[in-house]
Amino acid sequence: MLILLIIWRDALCFKKSYVILFIFLLLMPLVFLSIFFVEKNNYVYTVEEIIGNKSTEKKRIIKIAIVDSGINRNEELDDKVAKSYNAINDSSKTFDEYNHGTPVAGIVAGNTIGVNPKVQLYDVQFLGQDGNGQLEHLIKGIEWAIREEVDIINISSGFQNSNTELEEVITKANKHNILVISAAGNTYGFGVEYPAGLSNVFSIGSVNKDLSKAYFSGEGVLSRILCNVSDASIVSWTPFSEI
């Protein structure tokens, strides 16, 4: 009887080893595929590669709302701004006294330095001459951009806290197939500002020339893109909460 039990136990072990081997062979392709996709998502794209990627070109002009301190016209941005809206005084006249929205627009669509000079800009001012802005004006600016049927909303500023109205207008933009991009903030690693901290917003951080995260940049699990404007390079990255 004991001998039969030993034989039965050995037979079970033999079958288990085959089961384990089968599971191993089944999972190995998935492991290799996951490694491939992680490496692909962690790849750093330079601005030259982005510009040179002809597959990203569209037959229609992409409309980008720069929600910032306004855009001043210059040689780099000649004929790039399709429409303007001042959310502070509810008018069509903007003026970038803070000199922030204009450089942002140049990076996006400048004739010589822009990532894509072929896009159409929608100028939204909600920041004043001191660089400060009201949340209600930001929401008004986003609402205007939605009505203008833009494709992308870029917000290179943020607030320490979110609220229901901001979250609702961001969700509304998403439902209109608008990609919302926002600055993580210069928080020196202490979290992410809003709306960049929302799960349906792509947040922007900053890196040094060696592609390490800049010491002043915000960080968090929601941060997906980093850029180094001073080095004229823009890169794409996956979440950098561990950096």
C-alpha positions in Angstrom: 0.0 0.0 0.0 2.8 2.4 0.9 4.6 1.6 -2.4 1.4 2.5 -4.3 1.1 5.8 -2.5 4.7 6.7 -3.3 4.2 5.8 -7.0 1.0 8.0 -7.0 2.8 10.9 -5.4 5.7 10.7 -7.9 3.1 10.6 -10.8 1.5 13.7 -9.4 4.9 15.5 -9.2 5.6 14.4 -12.7 2.3 15.9 -13.9 2.9 19.1 -11.9 6.3 19.6 -13.5 4.7 19.4 -16.9 2.0 21.8 -15.9 4.6 24.3 -14.5 6.6 23.9 -17.7 3.5 24.6 -19.8 2.7 27.7 -17.8 6.3 28.9 -18.1 6.3 28.5 -21.9 2.9 30.3 -22.1 4.0 33.3 -20.0 7.4 33.8 -21.5 6.2 35.6 -24.7 4.1 37.9 -22.6 7.1 38.7 -20.5 9.2 39.6 -23.5 6.4 41.7 -25.0 5.9 43.6 -21.8 9.6 44.3 -21.6 9.6 45.5 -25.2 6.6 47.9 -24.7 8.1 49.3 -21.4 11.4 50.0 -23.2 9.5 51.6 -26.1 7.4 53.8 -23.8 10.6 54.9 -21.9 12.3 55.9 -25.1 13.3 59.6 -25.2 12.2 61.5 -28.3 14.2 64.5 -29.4 12.6 67.5 -31.1 14.4 66.5 -34.3 12.7 63.1 -34.2 9.3 64.6 -33.5 9.6 67.1 -36.4 11.0 64.4 -38.7 8.3 62.0 -38.0 6.2 62.5 -41.1 3.6 60.0 -40.0 2.3 62.5 -37.4 1.3 65.0 -40.1 -2.4 65.5 -40.6 -4.3 66.6 -43.7 -6.0 69.3 -41.7 -4.5 72.0 -39.5 -4.3 71.2 -35.8 -5.8 73.9 -33.6 -3.9 74.5 -30.3 -5.2 76.8 -27.5 -2.4 78.5 -25.6 -4.1 79.3 -22.2 -1.5 81.6 -20.6 -0.5 85.3 -20.4 -1.4 86.2 -24.0 0.6 86.0 -27.2 2.4 89.0 -28.7 2.9 89.0 -32.4 6.4 88.8 -33.8 8.3 87.3 -36.7 8.3 83.8 -35.2 4.5 83.9 -34.8 3.5 85.8 -37.9 0.0 84.8 -39.0 0.0 81.9 -36.5 -2.7 83.2 -34.2 -6.2 82.5 -35.6 -8.1 84.1 -32.7 -7.6 85.7 -29.3 -9.7 85.8 -26.1 -9.0 87.7 -22.9 -10.7 85.8 -20.1 -9.8 88.5 -17.6 -11.9 91.3 -19.2 -14.0 89.1 -21.6 -12.6 90.7 -24.7 -10.7 89.8 -27.9 -7.6 91.8 -27.1 -4.7 90.2 -25.3 -1.2 91.5 -24.4 1.6 89.5 -22.9 3.1 91.8 -20.3 4.4 88.8 -18.3 6.3 87.5 -21.4 5.3 83.9 -20.8 2.6 82.9 -23.3 4.6 84.3 -26.2 7.7 82.1 -25.6 5.4 79.1 -25.1 3.6 79.8 -28.4 7.1 80.1 -30.1 8.1 76.7 -28.8 4.9 75.2 -30.2 4.6 76.9 -33.5 7.5 79.4 -34.1 8.6 79.7 -37.8 12.2 78.7 -37.0 12.1 77.2 -33.4 8.7 75.7 -33.2 8.0 72.0 -33.0 5.3 72.4 -35.6 5.0 75.7 -37.5 2.0 74.4 -39.4 -0.5 74.5 -36.5 -3.0 77.2 -35.8 -2.9 78.9 -32.4 -5.8 80.1 -30.3 -4.6 82.8 -27.9 -6.2 82.7 -24.4 -5.1 85.2 -21.7 -5.9 84.5 -18.1 -2.6 85.5 -16.4 -1.9 89.1 -15.6 1.3 91.2 -15.8 2.5 89.7 -12.6 2.0 86.1 -13.8 -0.9 85.4 -11.4 -4.3 84.3 -12.5 -7.7 83.4 -11.2 -9.2 80.0 -11.4 -12.5 81.3 -12.7 -10.6 83.0 -15.6 -8.9 79.8 -16.4 -12.2 77.9 -16.5 -13.6 80.7 -18.8 -10.6 80.3 -21.1 -11.0 76.6 -21.3 -14.7 77.0 -22.0 -13.9 79.4 -24.9 -11.4 77.0 -26.3 -14.0 74.2 -26.3 -16.4 76.4 -28.2 -13.7 77.1 -30.7 -13.3 73.3 -31.3 -9.6 73.2 -30.7 -7.7 69.9 -30.7 -5.3 70.7 -27.9 -5.4 72.9 -24.8 -2.0 73.9 -23.4 -1.9 75.4 -19.9 1.7 76.3 -18.8 0.7 77.2 -15.2 -1.3 75.8 -12.4 -2.8 76.0 -8.9 -2.0 74.3 -5.7 -5.6 72.9 -5.4 -8.3 71.8 -7.7 -12.0 72.2 -7.5 -15.2 70.7 -8.9 -15.7 73.3 -11.6 -12.2 72.9 -13.0 -12.5 69.1 -13.0 -15.8 69.4 -14.8 -14.6 71.7 -17.6 -11.5 69.4 -18.1 -13.9 66.4 -18.4 -16.0 68.4 -20.8 -13.0 69.2 -23.0 -12.1 65.5 -23.0 -15.6 64.6 -24.1 -15.1 67.0 -27.1 -12.0 65.0 -28.0 -9.6 67.7 -26.8 -6.3 66.8 -25.3 -5.4 68.9 -22.3 -1.8 69.5 -21.4 -0.7 71.4 -18.3 2.5 72.3 -16.3 3.4 70.1 -13.4 4.7 73.3 -11.7 8.0 74.4 -10.2 7.2 72.7 -6.9 10.8 71.4 -6.3 9.5 67.9 -6.2 6.6 68.5 -3.8 3.8 67.1 -5.9 2.0 68.4 -9.0 -0.1 71.5 -9.5 -3.6 71.5 -11.0 -5.0 70.9 -13.5 -1.8 68.8 -14.2 -2.6 66.7 -11.2 -5.9 65.4 -12.7 -5.9 61.9 -14.1 -7.2 63.1 -17.5 -4.5 65.7 -18.1 -1.0 65.3 -19.4 1.4 67.0 -17.1 4.7 68.7 -18.1 7.9 68.6 -16.1 11.4 69.8 -16.8 14.7 68.0 -17.3 18.4 69.0 -17.4 20.7 68.5 -20.4 21.5 65.0 -19.2 17.8 64.2 -19.2 17.6 64.0 -15.4 14.7 65.7 -13.7 15.3 69.3 -12.9 15.5 70.0 -9.2 12.8 72.6 -9.4 10.3 70.6 -11.4 7.1 69.1 -10.0 6.9 65.4 -9.9 4.2 62.7 -9.3 2.7 59.6 -10.8 0.7 61.7 -13.2 3.7 63.3 -14.9 4.2 62.0 -18.4 6.2 64.5 -20.4 9.4 66.4 -19.6 11.0 69.2 -21.6 14.2 71.2 -21.6 13.4 74.5 -23.4 16.8 76.1 -22.7 18.5 73.2 -24.5 16.0 73.4 -27.4 15.0 69.8 -26.8 11.7 68.3 -26.1 11.3 64.7 -24.9 8.5 62.3 -24.1 8.6 60.1 -21.0 6.5 57.8 -18.9 5.6 58.6 -15.2 8.7 59.8 -13.4 7.6 59.5 -9.8 10.6 57.2 -9.2 13.2 59.5 -10.7 
